[in-house]
Amino acid sequence: MSSLPRLICLSLLNLNKPKTARHLNQIHAQLITNSLKSPPLFAKLIDQYCAVSLSSHAHLVFKHFGQSNLFLLNTLIRCTQPKNSLLGFAHWFSKGDLVFDDFTYIFIFGACARASSLAATLWEGREIHGQVLKHGVMSNILVQTTMIHFYANNKDVFSARRVFDEMVVRSNVTWNAMITGYCTQRGRTKEYARDALVLFQDMLTGVCGVKPTNTTMVCVLSMASQLGVLESGACVHGYIEKTVCVPENDVFIGTGLVDMYAKCGCLESALSVFWQMNERNLLTWTAMSTGLAIHGRANEALELLDSMGASGIKPNVVTFTSLLSACCHVGLVEEGLHLFDKMRNKFGVLPVMQHYGCMVDLLGRAGHLKEAYEFIMGMQIEPDAIIWRSLLSSCKVHGDVIMGEKVGKLLLQLQPEKSDANLTVRSEDFVALSNVYATAERWGEVEIVRKEMKVKGIDNKPGCSSVQSMNNYDLDAW
């Protein structure tokens, strides 16, 4: 058989220009009519089908040409959507016809990491972890690193760290995966930030000779920002200057430094880095303008917002959420109202729930409770319970028991009568209303609210606090 059809198909698949479904179907037909059986060709075709969202066609290629070919199965797992990758892996695992190799587990853990929004993914990934241990491929550094990425993406940072600690050899990708894993977690943020900084110190002081990447440094700066420890952030800045890059030439590291210095209270250093940067993106402008607003320099923040628009970068929903939140943080009522108006009328950004919430909180904290209530009633979207809680909290602070009673009763009506998942939230609402009555020394109403909580089986959850110690950090190591 002539090799010409094979060469033509290969050259067509290797063309850099985008391919349509019609082109790929024609190539597919050539493979069939010429009885070509070349795994690299099939793999390339599977890859191209997945690139144009035709995963069903990719499965057909595998089904017709390579059902006993592990190379093609690995390609299919790597290229298809995560859910399909998991289903395909489960199917071939149950059949037992193929013996998986290291690449299979690397690609399937990658699929598990990308499928973190699926409820059962963590459970499935743990089962695959068990198979890795059983088949003795745990020594592969890429398998372990991808496993860390999977666990971190699925919010199981404890398991990710356990895999990391059990590794004998680690690459900079491994260290980066673990540090990034801490960086992306929600909840217990300060605890994870401390762990990430300590891990970064271990990375620098270890004998493995691994150097951090730019991505690592961006994550470390984010963790320093979360903690608000200027000494740590300044040490990271110095390390970047000496060993990684010139911050002004890297927009992501520069933005991280601006955000870190602003959140650590060193605004002049943030401004210095900002104006020295050779390139600024949307996040850079947002971080700097938010930092100015947080430190009470709202007029400068608004001027910077105008400069941002003049530079060709349009502020978005997140930009205005950050700025309004900053105005709320320092009680800049007039500036916040002006910004809210400018957001809609000048920049054409439609308000969402977060923006309305910031405005209610801003008005409420300043004691403008009636205006806040009228603002809620005039919203273009239905207010949620969080907005009403914000106003109720302000009623307690300012001792407006009449408004507080109205808002509190309205808030309780929004909560379902029977739902274990909402007991904590409902407890906070009852306690908030009780506190409004207690502030006005209306003890009879306080007793009525407390009795109603007992009848409904709602318990008040105790609070807690944490203390941060600089002894956790060896600053000399940086």
Beta strands, then each sheet from edge to edge (+ up, - down):
end
